[in-house]
Amino acid sequence: MANLYLVEDDPSVREQLSVLLSNAGHHVQCATHFDHLVEDITAASPDAVVLDLGLPGTDGQYVARALRQRSDVPIMVLTSRTSELDELMSLSMGADDFVAKSANPQLILVHLEALLRRRQPSKASRVSAGGLSLDVVRAEASYGGKTVELSRNELRILECLMRQPGAIVSREDLMEALWATDAFVDDNTLTVNVTRLRQALGKVGLPHAITTHRGMGYSLRVDNV
């Protein structure tokens, strides 16, 4: 569910869109006056803004520009003005997407979901499990005041294990994570990289943190961490 701010001055259209978005599982806050629109949107801190262009006393394109100067909130223009110039101007002013009101309601929802998905934050750059900390950006594992640098494959394996501490992560899932690199990965390659990771963790005092589960995979022993 996302918190949406709907800017539409036509009451009947506003109601229809509000119902559509609410039925899709979103919480919808609607603008009912337009004198301090940018300030109101900023104060509401929504996950995305659905913005009409033809507004009382102003134009949605200028609202998009003013809002973009203050915030990186996703903006989807939803309008009956469908000329190429309107689309070009809207996107140039800071909107992230441009959809015609005449579009199929399901298409409107698909565009919105795609916009929300693109703007989701990426995974945290630091992962922790017990006293073990992994800096994904620097490819460094730290424990007890000691730090060790990891190879790219060691980093991916440890990150997978640390994001599911105590759980058994299958060899297949770990090999799939390694396939995201340009390294050749087979069962023996995984075994070699896990061995090297154990050696690296041993340098910070955790030589037995990774447990092998025969025929299943590996886990990070949280009680050892």
ChimeraX attribute file (.defattr): number of C-alpha atoms within 10 A of each C-alpha:
attribute: neighborCount
match mode: 1-to-1
recipient: residues
	/A:1	9
	/A:2	16
	/A:3	17
	/A:4	23
	/A:5	23
	/A:6	24
	/A:7	25
	/A:8	27
	/A:9	19
	/A:10	12
	/A:11	10
	/A:12	10
	/A:13	12
	/A:14	18
	/A:15	13
	/A:16	11
	/A:17	20
	/A:18	21
	/A:19	14
	/A:20	17
	/A:21	20
	/A:22	17
	/A:23	10
	/A:24	14
	/A:25	12
	/A:26	15
	/A:27	16
	/A:28	20
	/A:29	17
	/A:30	18
	/A:31	16
	/A:32	14
	/A:33	13
	/A:34	15
	/A:35	11
	/A:36	8
	/A:37	17
	/A:38	19
	/A:39	12
	/A:40	14
	/A:41	22
	/A:42	13
	/A:43	9
	/A:44	13
	/A:45	14
	/A:46	18
	/A:47	18
	/A:48	21
	/A:49	27
	/A:50	23
	/A:51	24
	/A:52	27
	/A:53	22
	/A:54	17
	/A:55	17
	/A:56	12
	/A:57	7
	/A:58	13
	/A:59	12
	/A:60	22
	/A:61	24
	/A:62	16
	/A:63	21
	/A:64	27
	/A:65	18
	/A:66	16
	/A:67	22
	/A:68	17
	/A:69	11
	/A:70	11
	/A:71	14
	/A:72	14
	/A:73	20
	/A:74	23
	/A:75	25
	/A:76	25
	/A:77	26
	/A:78	24
	/A:79	21
	/A:80	14
	/A:81	16
	/A:82	14
	/A:83	10
	/A:84	9
	/A:85	10
	/A:86	15
	/A:87	20
	/A:88	12
	/A:89	14
	/A:90	24
	/A:91	19
	/A:92	13
	/A:93	19
	/A:94	22
	/A:95	27
	/A:96	17
	/A:97	18
	/A:98	22
	/A:99	20
	/A:100	17
	/A:101	17
	/A:102	11
	/A:103	12
	/A:104	10
	/A:105	13
	/A:106	11
	/A:107	12
	/A:108	20
	/A:109	14
	/A:110	12
	/A:111	16
	/A:112	21
	/A:113	14
	/A:114	11
	/A:115	17
	/A:116	16
	/A:117	10
	/A:118	11
	/A:119	14
	/A:120	9
	/A:121	7
	/A:122	7
	/A:123	8
	/A:124	9
	/A:125	11
	/A:126	15
	/A:127	16
	/A:128	15
	/A:129	18
	/A:130	13
	/A:131	12
	/A:132	21
	/A:133	18
	/A:134	24
	/A:135	18
	/A:136	19
	/A:137	10
	/A:138	12
	/A:139	19
	/A:140	17
	/A:141	24
	/A:142	19
	/A:143	18
	/A:144	11
	/A:145	8
	/A:146	11
	/A:147	18
	/A:148	15
	/A:149	17
	/A:150	21
	/A:151	13
	/A:152	14
	/A:153	25
	/A:154	22
	/A:155	22
	/A:156	20
	/A:157	22
	/A:158	23
	/A:159	23
	/A:160	16
	/A:161	21
	/A:162	22
	/A:163	14
	/A:164	14
	/A:165	19
	/A:166	17
	/A:167	15
	/A:168	17
	/A:169	21
	/A:170	16
	/A:171	19
	/A:172	14
	/A:173	13
	/A:174	22
	/A:175	19
	/A:176	12
	/A:177	16
	/A:178	23
	/A:179	14
	/A:180	11
	/A:181	12
	/A:182	7
	/A:183	11
	/A:184	10
	/A:185	18
	/A:186	13
	/A:187	10
	/A:188	9
	/A:189	15
	/A:190	20
	/A:191	12
	/A:192	12
	/A:193	19
	/A:194	20
	/A:195	14
	/A:196	16
	/A:197	20
	/A:198	19
	/A:199	15
	/A:200	20
	/A:201	25
	/A:202	14
	/A:203	15
	/A:204	17
	/A:205	16
	/A:206	17
	/A:207	14
	/A:208	14
	/A:209	17
	/A:210	22
	/A:211	14
	/A:212	14
	/A:213	13
	/A:214	7
	/A:215	8
	/A:216	12
	/A:217	16
	/A:218	21
	/A:219	22
	/A:220	24
	/A:221	20
	/A:222	17
	/A:223	10
	/A:224	13
	/A:225	16
